[in-house]
C-alpha cells in the first residue's frame, strides 16, 4: 500500500510536448481577440450520464461524466454518531476531524501538500448516520489523488490532540447555533436522549482506545459509496479505485443493531429570553420509502409550510408560527398538490444533476445510490400511497422541539390535541 501511494502521490510527469508550446497568440486567446467568432470545433451539449459498479471489496462506485471539475466523495454509512457504542460518545466527531491526518507512512503535511500542489480542496463531513471524506480537483488529477482516501490512520499523538481540539471547537460553536441545538433536541425527543439516534452528535469526550475502535469498525469499504463527478471512463476509473484501495480495510461482519423505534409524543424546550423569536420544529415518523418521504415533504411545502424536512426517519416542518405550521400539517394532500409535488421533486432532482456544483452533484449521486432512487422511482409512487403515508404520519404521534423566546409557544400537549 505504501509503495502504491508513494508511486502515485509523489510522482510528477510533465509531458514534453506541452512545454514551451504556443497557443495562437502569446498574449491572449482567439476568443478574447475575436469574441463573436463561432467555435471552430463546436461540441454539442450532453446530458449527465451516471454509471454504478459494485467492486469485490464491497465498495460501490458511482460516476457521472458532465461536470467540468471532479469531486470524489467516499461515504461511510455506518460512521455517524448513531453507530457509537457505549463509551464511544464523541468518537464520530473526532474521527471526522482526523481526516487526511498521518497514515500509510505519509505525514499530515505531505498529504495536505500533495492535495494543495494539485489544486485540490479536501473536505470531511459527518452526522448522525454517516460520514464522508473527499476532495474536489480537476479531472486529470483524480487518479493520482485517489490513494490518499485509502490511507490508514496511524493516530499520531499530535494528530489526535489537534483533532480533539478541533472537535471541541465545533461543539462550542454548535451550542451557539439555534438550528443545531433545535435539531439535536428534536432527535432526542423523537427517539429518546439515551438511544443511538437520540444522542447528540456534538458531544465532548472520546479516549484514544474508543476513537481507534470506532474507526476500525466504521471506516471500512464494505457498504461504502464512492461518488465521483467529471469521470469520462467509468470502467477505467473503477480499476484505478480497486488498485488504490487494494489494502484498505474491508470491514469485519458484525451483527446489525436494531434501529431505535420512533417514540412520538416527546418534547424538548430551551428558553432563551434574549432571543427575539422562537425556532420550532414539529415532526412525525417518516415513511420508510425514500421516494415516498420526499414527495410527502414537498406536499407539506406546497401546503403552506415555510420549511419542511425529511431525514433520518423524521418528517416535519420548521418555523416560528405554530398555528401556521399546524395548518400546513393538517391539510390532507389533494390530487392537485400530489401531482405538483411529484413534478417539483423530479424537477429539483434534474436540476441537481445538471446545474449543481461538482460537490453537490456528488452528494446527490451518493443519496440516489444509498436510497435506491432513480428519476422514474417517483412515478412509481401512487396518489393512494401518498394519502396512506400522510394518514400513517399523523397517527405516529407528534414530536416537538423549540429554542428561543418561548413565552408564546404552546406546549406539545396542547399542540397534539389539534391532531386527534
C-alpha positions, 0 to 999 in steps of 0.5 A: 500500500505504501509503495502504491501511494508513494508511486502515485502521490509523489510522482510528477510527469510533465509531458514534453510536448506541452512545454514551451508550446504556443497557443495562437497568440502569446498574449491572449486567446482567439476568443478574447481577440475575436469574441463573436467568432463561432467555435471552430470545433463546436461540441454539442451539449450532453446530458449527465450520464451516471454509471454504478459498479459494485467492486469485490471489496464491497465498495460501490462506485458511482460516476457521472461524466458532465461536470467540468471539475471532479469531486470524489466523495467516499461515504461511510454509512455506518460512521455517524454518531448513531453507530457509537457504542457505549463509551464511544460518545464523541468518537464520530466527531473526532474521527471526522476531524482526523481526516487526511491526518498521518497514515500509510507512512505519509505525514499530515503535511505531505498529504495536505501538500500533495492535495494543495500542489494539485489544486485540490480542496479536501473536505470531511463531513459527518452526522448522525448516520454517516460520514464522508471524506473527499476532495474536489480537483480537476479531472486529470488529477483524480487518479493520482489523488485517489490513494490518499482516501485509502490511507490508514490512520496511524493516530499520531499523538499530535494528530489526535490532540489537534483533532480533539481540539478541533472537535471541541471547537465545533461543539462550542460553536454548535451550542451557539447555533439555534438550528443545531441545538433545535435539531439535536433536541428534536432527535432526542425527543423523537427517539429518546436522549439515551438511544443511538439516534437520540444522542447528540452528535456534538458531544465532548469526550472520546479516549484514544482506545474508543476513537481507534475502535470506532474507526476500525469498525466504521471506516471500512469499504464494505457498504461504502459509496464512492461518488465521483463527478467529471469521470469520462471512463467509468470502467477505467476509473473503477480499476484505478479505485480497486488498485488504490484501495487494494489494502484498505480495510474491508470491514469485519461482519458484525451483527446489525443493531436494531434501529431505535423505534420512533417514540412520538409524543416527546418534547424538548424546550430551551428558553432563551429570553434574549432571543427575539423569536422562537425556532420550532420544529414539529415532526412525525415518523417518516415513511420508510420509502425514500421516494415516498418521504420526499414527495410527502415533504414537498406536499407539506411545502406546497401546503403552506409550510415555510420549511419542511424536512425529511431525514433520518426517519423524521418528517416535519416542518420548521418555523416560528408560527405554530398555528401556521405550521399546524395548518400546513400539517393538517391539510390532507394532500389533494390530487392537485398538490400530489401531482405538483409535488411529484413534478417539483421533486423530479424537477429539483432532482434534474436540476441537481444533476445538471446545474449543481456544483461538482460537490453537490452533484456528488452528494446527490449521486451518493443519496440516489445510490444509498436510497435506491432512487432513480428519476422514474422511482417517483412515478412509481409512487401512487396518489393512494400511497401518498394519502396512506403515508400522510394518514400513517404520519399523523397517527405516529404521534407528534414530536416537538422541539423549540429554542428561543423566546418561548413565552408564546409557544404552546406546549406539545400537549396542547399542540397534539390535541389539534391532531386527534 
